Amino acid sequence: MQVTLIGIDPGVRDTGLVALRLDSDHKEFGVQHHVWSDISQIVTGTLILKQNFVRDLQKTVQLYKSAAYPTHVFIEGYRPRGNDMRQDQQMTMLVNTIHQALPKSKVLDNTGVKKVIKPDFVKLFNFRFPGTNHADLLSAARIALKGGVMDDVINEVLSDFVLDHIEERPWVKL
């Protein structure tokens, strides 16, 4: 099976995207990433997203999609904390805008993601990301993997990936 998982970690400062392509037939995988910074401005207390950000995000997702690979897009959800109402509103709006801009995307709750997507699982992919404000790319990768684990068919591909590593038959990274 061939599949592409795209994870997006929205952030007012940095928004990260990770595309993870898995090919269980050829035992290959690929990782691509993109970070957007300076995506918004505050106008009279309201967060305004720059139009080019939304268009660029859509183009980047389209670029990472493949006709040969089904693609699943997962966005890290935001849970208002009640400590900073302005931040809660900004992040909620950002997540909703990204979700609306990417048809068929799914917003996933990030609560417990580190308990589901363990560090040893993440290490198998040998991610090498540049630093961002809140490790946004690693968070985006975790959300992509969480979305994959939650799907029965994709979970089987991820299980094969892990089993092959355990049995010392690691997949080739493209």
Residue, then its C-alpha position, 0 to 999 in steps of 0.5 A: m500500500q502507498v499512502t501520504l500522511i500530512g500533519i499540520d501544527p498551526g501556530v501564530r508564530d510558526t506553522g509547521l507541515v510534515a508530509l510522510r509518504l509510506d510505500s509498504d510494497h517497496k519498503e520505502f518512505g519519504v519525509q518532506h516539511h515546510v514551515w511558515s513564519d510571520i503568517s499573521q498580523i494583529v489589527t485592532g486586537t484581531l488576528i488577521l492571516k496573510q492571504n498568501f499564507v493560506r494560498d501557499l499552504q494549499k499549494t504546498v499540500q497539493l504539491y505533496k499529494s500524489a495521484a498514486y498515493p492516497t493522501h490524508v491531512f491531519i491538523e493539530g487541534y487547539r483546546p482553549r486553556g482559558n488563561d489568555m482569551r485572545q490567544d485562545q481566540q487566535m488559535t481557534m480561528l487559525v485552526n478553523t481557517i486551515h481546516q476550511a482551506l483544506p477540504k477533507s482534512k481532519v482536526l485531531d485533538n492533541t491531548g495525549v499524542k505523546k502517549v500514543i506516538k511514543p519517542d521510540f516510534v518517532k525515532l524510527f523515521n529519523f526526522r531531521f527538522p530545523g528548529t522552530n518556536h515550539a518544535d512545530l515540525l515534530s508536532a506536525a509529524r506526531i499528528a500525521l502519525k496519530g492520524g495514521v494510527m487511528d485508521d485501520v488500514i494505515n495503521e497496518v502499514l505503520s505496523d509493518f514499518v515498525l515490525d520491519h525495523i524490529e526484524e532489522r529490515p528497515w525501509v529505505k528513506l527517499 
